[in-house]
């Protein structure tokens, strides 16, 4: 079929207002964003989420005293909030995976996380295939996985390589170096370069992905993001005074780490990436790539199962 010729109307029709109509409906309905945080205890997963969205959304799940029991790596908990900013409602679903990879035997400890992500796809597919489905299906599919890397300054742990590879097959993985202020700037850059080499060597494909639909500006932005990944971040819910103004930061005996200062850490790059430039793309990529791959596999398996049934005489 040939591409129809593009013509211009002789006078104003008004269908260009469709973008405003869509915006009005979307603002009324709100947006849904689901993020899962993965990493060992004590890396500041809860603090970072609270810092990104400038709200106290989740409490720390780490142990505060030696006599507290170690939490199981399979304990997965979802917390939901509605955040409003300039009339825009964001329904934020945060899935916490406390104590991941902390045990002596970590064999297959990633299975509950993978299962949880696939379960959300499965739940969405079931609702999609029902005869009387809802007008708007509640979307609990995970749009982003923030993967926390221990700031050792050396290389990725073998378990990190395995888990990131498995996670990247089912979700958009965004790796972050936690508590990066424990590294010098030189150590940080060497560590980041080493991690990027290991990701390439182990064929771990991380978000963002380029598509044929991307414009030159979007391709350049994605390339810029890939030169920064993994994000070296510092999180803090506390305010400190710097030059007479209050900023979020961490104060120690050597001075103050300003979370929002790009010369101190890459928190601002991460926040802008997650909320200001790639929020919608994370949602769309989940639906068009990860969920679509899951959906196709499930429907093909269902079809093969029907075909293999013995025909009734």
C-alpha positions as CSV (number, residue, x, y, z in Angstrom):
1,X,0.0,0.0,0.0
2,X,1.4,3.4,-1.0
3,X,2.0,6.2,1.5
4,X,-0.8,8.7,1.2
5,X,0.2,12.2,0.0
6,X,0.4,14.9,2.7
7,X,-1.8,17.9,2.0
8,X,-2.6,21.1,3.9
9,X,-6.1,22.2,4.6
10,X,-7.2,25.4,2.8
11,X,-8.6,26.8,6.1
12,X,-8.4,26.1,9.8
13,X,-10.2,22.8,10.8
14,X,-9.2,22.5,14.4
15,X,-8.0,18.9,14.7
16,X,-4.6,20.2,15.9
17,X,-6.3,20.6,19.3
18,X,-6.3,16.8,19.7
19,X,-3.0,17.1,21.7
20,X,-4.8,19.4,24.2
21,X,-7.7,16.9,24.4
22,X,-5.3,14.0,25.0
23,X,-3.4,16.1,27.6
24,X,-6.7,17.0,29.4
25,X,-7.7,13.3,29.6
26,X,-4.3,12.1,30.7
27,X,-4.1,14.8,33.4
28,X,-7.5,13.8,34.7
29,X,-6.6,10.1,34.8
30,X,-3.0,10.5,36.1
31,X,0.1,8.5,35.3
32,X,1.4,5.2,36.7
33,X,5.1,4.5,37.3
34,X,6.3,1.3,38.9
35,X,9.9,0.9,40.0
36,X,11.7,-2.0,41.8
37,X,14.9,-1.5,43.8
38,X,17.4,-4.3,44.0
39,X,20.6,-4.4,46.1
40,X,22.1,-5.6,49.3
41,X,21.2,-4.2,52.7
42,X,22.8,-0.9,53.7
43,X,23.3,0.7,50.2
44,X,20.6,3.4,50.7
45,X,17.9,2.1,48.4
46,X,15.0,3.6,50.4
47,X,16.9,6.9,50.9
48,X,17.6,7.3,47.2
49,X,13.9,6.8,46.2
50,X,12.9,9.4,48.8
51,X,15.5,11.8,47.5
52,X,14.5,11.3,43.8
53,X,10.9,12.1,44.5
54,X,11.5,14.7,47.2
55,X,9.1,12.9,49.5
56,X,9.4,10.4,52.4
57,X,7.9,7.4,50.6
58,X,9.5,4.3,52.1
59,X,11.2,3.6,55.5
60,X,14.7,2.1,55.6
61,X,14.5,-1.7,55.9
62,X,18.1,-2.1,57.2
63,X,18.9,-3.4,60.7
64,X,19.3,-0.7,63.3
65,X,20.7,-3.0,66.0
66,X,22.8,-6.2,66.2
67,X,20.1,-8.2,67.8
68,X,17.6,-7.7,65.0
69,X,17.1,-10.8,62.8
70,X,18.5,-10.7,59.2
71,X,15.7,-10.2,56.8
72,X,15.1,-12.8,54.1
73,X,16.3,-11.9,50.6
74,X,12.9,-13.2,49.2
75,X,10.9,-10.6,51.1
76,X,9.3,-8.4,48.5
77,X,7.1,-5.5,49.5
78,X,5.2,-3.0,47.4
79,X,4.4,0.5,48.6
80,X,2.1,2.9,46.6
81,X,1.7,6.7,46.8
82,X,0.1,9.4,44.7
83,X,2.4,12.4,44.2
84,X,1.0,15.7,42.8
85,X,3.1,18.3,41.0
86,X,1.6,21.3,39.2
87,X,-1.7,19.5,38.7
88,X,-0.1,16.3,37.4
89,X,-0.8,13.1,39.4
90,X,1.8,10.4,39.5
91,X,0.8,7.1,41.0
92,X,4.1,5.7,42.2
93,X,4.5,2.0,43.0
94,X,7.8,1.2,44.7
95,X,8.7,-2.5,45.1
96,X,11.4,-3.1,47.7
97,X,13.6,-6.2,47.8
98,X,15.4,-6.0,51.1
99,X,18.6,-7.8,51.9
100,X,19.2,-9.1,48.3
101,X,22.4,-11.1,48.0
102,X,23.3,-10.9,51.7
103,X,23.2,-14.6,52.6
104,X,26.1,-17.0,52.7
105,X,24.4,-19.1,50.0
106,X,22.9,-16.8,47.4
107,X,22.2,-19.5,44.8
108,X,19.1,-18.6,42.8
109,X,18.3,-15.8,45.3
110,X,17.2,-13.7,42.2
111,X,14.4,-16.1,41.3
112,X,11.8,-14.4,43.6
113,X,12.6,-11.0,41.9
114,X,12.3,-12.4,38.4
115,X,9.1,-14.3,39.4
116,X,7.6,-11.1,40.8
117,X,8.3,-9.1,37.6
118,X,6.8,-11.9,35.4
119,X,3.8,-12.2,37.7
120,X,2.9,-8.6,37.0
121,X,3.1,-9.3,33.3
122,X,0.9,-12.4,33.7
123,X,-1.7,-10.5,35.8
124,X,-1.9,-7.8,33.1
125,X,-2.2,-10.4,30.3
126,X,-5.1,-12.1,32.2
127,X,-7.0,-8.9,32.5
128,X,-6.3,-8.1,28.9
129,X,-7.7,-11.4,27.7
130,X,-10.9,-11.4,29.7
131,X,-14.1,-11.1,27.8
132,X,-15.4,-8.2,30.0
133,X,-12.1,-6.4,30.6
134,X,-11.8,-3.1,32.4
135,X,-11.8,0.1,30.5
136,X,-8.4,1.0,32.0
137,X,-6.4,-2.0,33.2
138,X,-4.4,-1.3,36.4
139,X,-0.8,-1.4,35.3
140,X,1.5,-3.1,37.9
141,X,4.1,-4.0,35.3
142,X,7.6,-2.9,36.5
143,X,8.8,0.0,34.4
144,X,12.3,0.4,35.9
145,X,14.7,-1.6,38.0
146,X,17.2,0.4,40.0
147,X,20.1,-1.9,40.5
148,X,22.4,-0.9,43.4
149,X,26.1,-1.7,43.1
150,X,28.4,-1.8,46.1
151,X,31.0,0.9,45.9
152,X,34.0,-1.5,46.2
153,X,36.0,0.4,43.6
154,X,37.2,-2.9,42.1
155,X,34.7,-4.7,39.8
156,X,31.2,-6.2,39.8
157,X,30.6,-9.2,42.0
158,X,29.9,-12.5,40.1
159,X,26.3,-12.4,41.5
160,X,25.8,-8.9,40.1
161,X,26.8,-10.0,36.6
162,X,24.4,-13.0,36.8
163,X,21.4,-11.1,38.2
164,X,21.8,-8.0,35.9
165,X,21.9,-10.3,32.9
166,X,18.7,-12.1,34.0
167,X,16.9,-8.9,35.0
168,X,17.8,-7.2,31.7
169,X,15.8,-9.8,29.9
170,X,12.5,-8.9,31.6
171,X,12.8,-5.3,32.8
172,X,14.6,-2.0,32.1
173,X,17.7,-2.1,34.3
174,X,19.3,1.1,35.5
175,X,22.5,0.5,37.5
176,X,23.7,2.9,40.2
177,X,26.8,3.0,42.3
178,X,25.5,3.5,45.8
179,X,27.1,5.8,48.3
180,X,29.7,6.9,45.8
181,X,31.1,9.5,48.2
182,X,33.1,6.7,49.7
183,X,35.2,6.8,46.5
184,X,37.6,9.5,45.3
185,X,36.8,11.0,41.9
186,X,39.6,9.0,40.3
187,X,38.5,5.8,41.9
188,X,34.9,6.5,40.9
189,X,35.8,7.0,37.2
190,X,38.0,3.9,37.1
191,X,35.2,1.9,38.7
192,X,32.6,3.1,36.3
193,X,34.8,2.3,33.3
194,X,35.5,-1.2,34.7
195,X,31.8,-1.8,35.1
196,X,31.0,-0.7,31.6
197,X,33.7,-3.0,30.3
198,X,32.2,-5.9,32.2
199,X,28.7,-5.1,31.0
200,X,29.9,-5.2,27.4
201,X,32.0,-8.4,27.9
202,X,29.0,-10.2,29.5
203,X,26.6,-9.0,26.8
204,X,24.3,-7.3,29.4
205,X,22.0,-4.9,27.4
206,X,20.8,-2.1,29.6
207,X,18.3,0.6,29.2
208,X,18.0,3.0,27.2
209,X,17.5,1.3,23.9
210,X,17.6,3.0,20.5
211,X,14.8,2.4,18.0
212,X,14.2,3.3,14.4
213,X,11.6,5.8,15.5
214,X,14.1,7.9,17.6
215,X,15.0,11.3,16.3
216,X,18.6,12.4,16.1
217,X,18.2,14.4,19.4
218,X,16.9,11.3,21.2
219,X,19.7,9.1,19.9
220,X,22.3,11.7,21.1
221,X,20.6,11.9,24.5
222,X,20.7,8.1,24.9
223,X,24.3,8.0,23.9
224,X,25.1,10.7,26.5
225,X,23.3,8.6,29.1
226,X,25.3,5.5,28.2
227,X,28.5,7.4,28.8
228,X,27.3,8.2,32.3
229,X,25.9,4.8,33.3
230,X,26.3,3.5,36.0
231,X,25.2,6.6,37.8
232,X,27.4,7.3,40.8
233,X,25.0,8.7,43.4
234,X,24.6,9.9,46.9
235,X,21.2,10.1,48.5
236,X,20.1,12.2,51.5
237,X,16.8,13.3,53.0
238,X,18.6,15.8,55.3
239,X,19.1,19.5,54.6
240,X,22.4,21.2,55.2
241,X,23.4,24.8,54.9
242,X,25.9,25.7,52.2
243,X,26.7,29.4,51.6
244,X,23.6,30.4,53.4
245,X,21.1,28.2,51.5
246,X,19.6,24.9,52.5
247,X,20.4,21.9,50.2
248,X,20.0,18.2,50.5
249,X,23.3,16.7,51.4
250,X,25.5,14.7,53.8
251,X,27.8,16.4,56.2
252,X,31.0,14.7,57.4
253,X,34.3,15.7,59.0
254,X,35.8,16.6,55.6
255,X,32.9,18.9,54.5
256,X,29.5,18.6,52.9
257,X,28.4,16.4,50.0
258,X,25.8,18.4,48.1
259,X,23.5,15.8,46.5
260,X,22.3,18.2,43.8
261,X,25.8,19.4,42.8
262,X,26.9,17.6,39.6
263,X,30.5,18.0,40.6
264,X,29.9,16.0,43.8
265,X,27.8,13.1,42.4
266,X,25.5,12.2,39.5
267,X,22.2,12.2,41.4
268,X,20.9,15.1,39.2
269,X,21.7,13.2,36.1
270,X,19.8,10.1,37.4
271,X,16.7,12.2,38.6
272,X,16.5,14.1,35.3
273,X,16.8,10.8,33.4
274,X,14.1,9.0,35.4
275,X,11.6,11.9,35.6
276,X,12.3,14.6,33.1
277,X,13.5,12.9,29.9
278,X,12.8,9.1,30.0
279,X,9.8,8.6,32.2
280,X,7.3,8.0,29.4
281,X,9.9,6.0,27.4
282,X,10.5,3.7,30.3
283,X,6.7,3.0,30.4
284,X,6.4,2.5,26.7
285,X,9.5,0.3,26.5
286,X,8.1,-2.0,29.2
287,X,4.9,-2.4,27.2
288,X,6.4,-2.6,23.7
289,X,9.5,-4.7,24.4
290,X,9.4,-6.6,27.7
291,X,5.7,-7.2,28.0
292,X,5.3,-7.9,24.3
293,X,8.0,-10.6,24.5
294,X,6.3,-12.2,27.5
295,X,2.8,-11.9,25.9
296,X,4.0,-13.5,22.6
297,X,5.7,-16.4,24.4
298,X,2.6,-17.1,26.5
299,X,0.2,-16.9,23.6
300,X,2.4,-19.2,21.5
301,X,2.6,-21.7,24.3
302,X,-1.2,-21.5,24.7
303,X,-1.7,-22.1,21.0
304,X,0.7,-25.1,21.0
305,X,-1.0,-26.5,24.0
306,X,-4.4,-26.4,22.2
307,X,-2.9,-27.9,19.0
308,X,-1.4,-30.8,21.0
309,X,-4.7,-31.8,22.6
310,X,-6.2,-35.0,21.3
311,X,-9.2,-34.4,19.1
312,X,-12.5,-35.8,20.3
313,X,-13.9,-38.7,18.3
